């Protein structure tokens, strides 16, 4: 009985581990993403992508809905405030001197794939 239970535990662990991509894989995918709007794509490329497509940064990766899910549960106002003031390792404004409030909102929605949250 113990052997069967151990095998089942290992099988379930292997299945769950293989179903979730690692940060390196997610970062490689994030590096290929750009907002469809040319202005936002330029802002994203010069400010956001440096961290949000870098597996080592600790930032939630662009398109990683799992990483963004709990952040969205706090609400869009909290996400915007954290972006503007800085949060954890993120500098205030994400070092985007050209971003407007609507730009930040659109970039947050893009990075978090918010249409699907």
C-alpha positions as CSV (number, residue, x, y, z in Angstrom):
1,X,0.0,0.0,0.0
2,X,2.8,2.4,0.9
3,X,4.6,1.8,-2.4
4,X,1.4,2.5,-4.4
5,X,0.8,5.7,-2.4
6,X,4.4,6.8,-2.9
7,X,4.2,6.1,-6.6
8,X,1.0,8.1,-6.9
9,X,2.5,11.0,-5.0
10,X,5.5,11.1,-7.4
11,X,3.2,10.8,-10.4
12,X,1.1,13.7,-9.2
13,X,4.2,15.8,-8.4
14,X,5.6,15.2,-11.9
15,X,2.3,16.1,-13.5
16,X,2.0,19.3,-11.6
17,X,5.6,20.3,-12.2
18,X,5.4,19.7,-16.0
19,X,2.1,21.6,-16.3
20,X,3.6,24.9,-15.0
21,X,6.3,26.5,-17.2
22,X,9.4,27.8,-15.3
23,X,10.3,31.5,-15.2
24,X,13.0,31.0,-17.8
25,X,10.5,29.7,-20.3
26,X,8.0,32.4,-19.4
27,X,10.7,35.1,-19.7
28,X,11.6,33.9,-23.2
29,X,8.0,34.1,-24.2
30,X,7.6,37.5,-22.6
31,X,10.6,38.9,-24.5
32,X,8.7,38.3,-27.7
33,X,5.5,40.1,-26.7
34,X,4.8,43.8,-27.5
35,X,1.6,45.8,-27.2
36,X,-0.1,46.3,-30.5
37,X,0.0,50.1,-30.2
38,X,3.3,51.5,-31.5
39,X,3.6,54.1,-28.8
40,X,3.0,51.6,-26.0
41,X,5.3,49.1,-27.7
42,X,8.1,51.7,-27.6
43,X,7.5,52.6,-23.9
44,X,7.3,48.9,-23.0
45,X,10.6,48.1,-24.9
46,X,12.5,51.0,-23.2
47,X,11.2,50.7,-19.7
48,X,9.0,47.7,-18.7
49,X,10.5,44.8,-20.7
50,X,13.9,45.1,-18.9
51,X,12.4,43.6,-15.8
52,X,9.1,42.1,-16.9
53,X,10.8,39.8,-19.4
54,X,13.8,38.9,-17.2
55,X,13.5,35.7,-15.2
56,X,16.1,36.8,-12.7
57,X,14.3,40.2,-11.9
58,X,11.7,38.8,-9.6
59,X,9.1,41.0,-11.3
60,X,5.9,39.4,-12.6
61,X,6.6,38.4,-16.1
62,X,4.6,39.8,-19.0
63,X,1.8,37.4,-20.0
64,X,2.2,35.3,-16.8
65,X,-1.4,35.4,-15.8
66,X,-0.7,33.2,-12.7
67,X,1.8,35.8,-11.3
68,X,-0.5,38.7,-12.0
69,X,-3.7,37.1,-10.7
70,X,-3.3,37.9,-7.0
71,X,-2.1,41.4,-7.9
72,X,-5.3,42.0,-9.9
73,X,-7.4,40.9,-6.9
74,X,-6.1,43.9,-5.1
75,X,-7.6,46.1,-7.8
76,X,-6.3,48.2,-10.7
77,X,-5.9,51.3,-8.4
78,X,-3.5,49.4,-6.2
79,X,-1.5,48.2,-9.3
80,X,-1.3,51.8,-10.6
81,X,-0.3,53.2,-7.2
82,X,2.4,50.6,-6.8
83,X,3.7,51.4,-10.3
84,X,3.8,55.1,-9.6
85,X,5.3,54.9,-6.1
86,X,7.5,51.9,-6.7
87,X,7.0,48.5,-5.1
88,X,9.4,45.9,-3.8
89,X,12.4,46.2,-6.2
90,X,10.5,48.3,-8.8
91,X,11.6,51.9,-9.0
92,X,8.9,54.6,-8.9
93,X,7.2,54.9,-12.3
94,X,9.2,51.9,-13.6
95,X,11.7,54.5,-14.7
96,X,9.4,55.5,-17.6
97,X,9.8,59.3,-17.7
98,X,7.6,59.5,-20.8
99,X,4.6,57.4,-19.5
100,X,1.3,59.1,-18.8
101,X,-1.3,57.7,-16.4
102,X,-3.2,56.2,-19.3
103,X,0.1,54.7,-20.6
104,X,0.7,53.1,-17.2
105,X,-2.8,51.7,-17.1
106,X,-2.5,50.3,-20.6
107,X,0.9,48.8,-20.0
108,X,-0.2,47.1,-16.8
109,X,-3.2,45.6,-18.6
110,X,-0.9,44.4,-21.4
111,X,1.7,42.9,-19.2
112,X,-0.8,41.1,-17.0
113,X,-3.0,39.9,-19.9
114,X,-5.8,41.6,-17.9
115,X,-8.5,41.0,-20.5
116,X,-8.4,37.4,-19.3
117,X,-8.1,37.9,-15.5
